[in-house]
Amino acid sequence: MARHYAINELDFTKTQLAVFWIVLLLAVDSINPIKIFLHVFPSIHPWQIATTSIVLMVYVFISELKELLYFGMKVFFNSISSIFFRSVEVVGRNNVPRHGPVIFVGNHANQFVDAIMMVSTCEHQISYLIAEKSWNRRIIGDMAWALGAVPVKRAQDSAKKGTGSISMKLLNHLAENNNKDKKDGPACETGMVAVTGTDTIFTKQLRVGDKIRPPGTAIAMKVIKIESDTQLQVEGVETDSFKQSEKPVPFDVLKRVDQKVVYSRVLDQLASGGCIGIFPEGGSHDRTDLLPLKVGVALIAYSALEKDSLNIPIVPVGLNYFQRQRFRGRAVVEYGRPIYMDPSTLPSYQKGGLEKRRVCNELLQKIEDGMKSVIVTAPDYDSLQIIHTARRLWQREELVASEKQNLTRRFAEGYKQLLLQAKGEPPEEWLDLNNRIASYQKELSELGIRDYQVPGLDREKNEINSVEDVDGDTFLRGMRLPYQICHIVFLMLMASIPLVFLNLPVGLIARIYAEKRRKKALANSKVKIKAEDVLMTEKIVLCIVLVPTFWIIYGFSLKLFTNLDGPAIALLIFCMPVFSYMSIQWAEAGMVEVKDLRPYIMRLFPSARRRIPALPMIRKKLSSDLSAFIKEIGPSLGDLYYSENLDWSEIQSRTRYSTKKEGKEE
């Protein structure tokens, strides 16, 4: 079940007691204060008291409209998360400052669901920066308005294809950290690039401050000088990742967008003690690592320090999803340690130019390290799957969410460090273990069996072969399968009627609609792999419209085709959300039973009957070999292997430095 954080536990208890007390007063006339008051003062009529109450309610609602709307959206989002996710766990809540302004920065892995998760799990009232393109969408824009979001016009939303083609050549480094001997490495080396056009019209199509974007990338380069229709210079290119293009390639033009109004609203919000939520990657994606961060969050933080002398804590938020595109998936929201600016860097920021760019890049890299410290990153999806499987093979006991995240992150960082140490040539032992884990994954997938079920297969075999069994134990084991089948049938029957009439039509339509939106998003994106990050959002948006529409249709149908009176129909309509949610719970419980029954069903097939008994031994051997391998290479990983408590931001910084150093040596 998803945990709810619309109000804290004490306030929730107080609210429950208050509601029960009001019900008691209304139910018993002798203690009803309104009835007693009217009895003592017979000249006062009930409508006068009712009118006064309505006027006061309207006044309170208008005066506290912003807070009430936010609270209402928070309750609504908690309901959504409990329906669409079977579990939402929160880690690191104590890292969030309890008072004062805060900037929350999150990875953007599930489009608008990311904001739902942050609103649902954070006690602060957060105003989000939202793309103007999304702000203009119905439902999404309406919910954003209710949350007090700030629309931002993005250059990439109005990008146009440039005339002609371009080739690029790196000229020189503009900014470089002078303290290269520090363990955290250089901040961010940027360079100036000469752009040569073929059949281009730079003087007519571009202005200084605009940006150009080569194909196949989301990184845009700022134009600093236009020499002619075929010659210009751009800056802001990371020299470590820049690839010169001697062959002409097409390009996009991104016009400069003035964000002064947006920055002014954000700074006013922070100065008044409010909180801001930003997704600094600039757009949602389905990659296994962060996209390059936009500089906006650094500019906001430094502007607040310069204008209002506020060193605002920047709290990284890790939004970790498991099967994010599927209904009833799982999510872990992790809040990291706050990041603070160094106030001594403000004079460098105020100088502008290269110094301003340098300190902003340094802050951006601290933010990036902080964000990576609360998520699990990997080179690609296959590697991420290997990491999760290895963690399960290593794990000896059930872990809470924070322990599981910590262990998975150790495996992920260890995996990346081993890649760096191997310099592209991993040892045979590692390759063999990696291939065996991948084969084990494939075998489980083909058989439809989960890793947690494999040890149970071995226990069943031992139970069957046990000579100490008594007749009662044998009978109970024989009844296990019939009981599971009866339990599944019972759950499915309980869920069938509301599932068929309330949930199934909406689910089918939402799936078709979301798939169409996914294909459209993939075609329009430069960074998405499969665009799976948009699926859940589009399903939720459509369900918000379709679900009440079906309730209304059923209500009219009951009125037209039955003899039920108005109160009975109203009661049925009000019960529909309860029936719908209960059917989800029953159906999910039934599906869990079906998954547990899968090993028995697969034994009916001759090929699977031979493969399934071998799984426990394969898993046991893999677990043993993995433990031996980790024991062997663990000391070379330093703190990842030895330390119980880790500073993940520091580890991310060291990994980044090692990666850059390795790239330069190559």
Sequence and secondary structure as in RCSB ss.txt:
>XXXX:A:sequence
MARHYAINELDFTKTQLAVFWIVLLLAVDSINPIKIFLHVFPSIHPWQIATTSIVLMVYVFISELKELLYFGMKV
FFNSISSIFFRSVEVVGRNNVPRHGPVIFVGNHANQFVDAIMMVSTCEHQISYLIAEKSWNRRIIGDMAWALGAV
PVKRAQDSAKKGTGSISMKLLNHLAENNNKDKKDGPACETGMVAVTGTDTIFTKQLRVGDKIRPPGTAIAMKVIK
IESDTQLQVEGVETDSFKQSEKPVPFDVLKRVDQKVVYSRVLDQLASGGCIGIFPEGGSHDRTDLLPLKVGVALI
AYSALEKDSLNIPIVPVGLNYFQRQRFRGRAVVEYGRPIYMDPSTLPSYQKGGLEKRRVCNELLQKIEDGMKSVI
VTAPDYDSLQIIHTARRLWQREELVASEKQNLTRRFAEGYKQLLLQAKGEPPEEWLDLNNRIASYQKELSELGIR
DYQVPGLDREKNEINSVEDVDGDTFLRGMRLPYQICHIVFLMLMASIPLVFLNLPVGLIARIYAEKRRKKALANS
KVKIKAEDVLMTEKIVLCIVLVPTFWIIYGFSLKLFTNLDGPAIALLIFCMPVFSYMSIQWAEAGMVEVKDLRPY
IMRLFPSARRRIPALPMIRKKLSSDLSAFIKEIGPSLGDLYYSENLDWSEIQSRTRYSTKKEGKEE
>XXXX:A:secstr
     SS HHHHHHHHHHHHHHHHHHH GGG HHHHHHHH TTS HHHHHHHHHHHHHHHHHHTHHHHHHHHHHH
HHHHHHHHHEEEEEEE GGGS SSS EEEEE  SSTTHHHHHHHHH SS EEEEEEHHHHTSTTHHHHHHHTT E
EE  GGGG EE SSEEEEEEEEEEE  S TTSTT  S  EEEEEEEEES  HHHH  TT EEE TT S  EEEEE
E SSSEEEEEEEETTT   EEEEE  EEE     HHHHHHHHHHHHTT EEEE TTSS    SS     THHHHH
HHHHHHHH     EEEEEEEEESTTSTTEEEEEEE   B   GGGHHHHHH HHHHHHHHHHHHHHHHHHHHTTS
   SSHHHHHHHHHHHHHH  S   HHHHHHHHHHHHHHHHHHHHHHTT   HHHHHHHHHHHHHHHHHHHHT  
GGGHHHHHHHHHHHH SS  HHHHHHHHHHHHHHHHHHHHHHHHHHHHIIIIIHHHHHHHHHHHHHHHHHHHHH 
SS SS GGGHHHHHHHHHHHHHHHHHHHHHHHHHHHS   HHHHHHHHHHHHHHHHHHHHHHHHHHHHHHHHHHH
HHTTSHHHHHHGGGHHHHHHHHHHHHHHHHHHHGGGGTHHHH SS  HHHHHHHHHHHHHHHHHH 
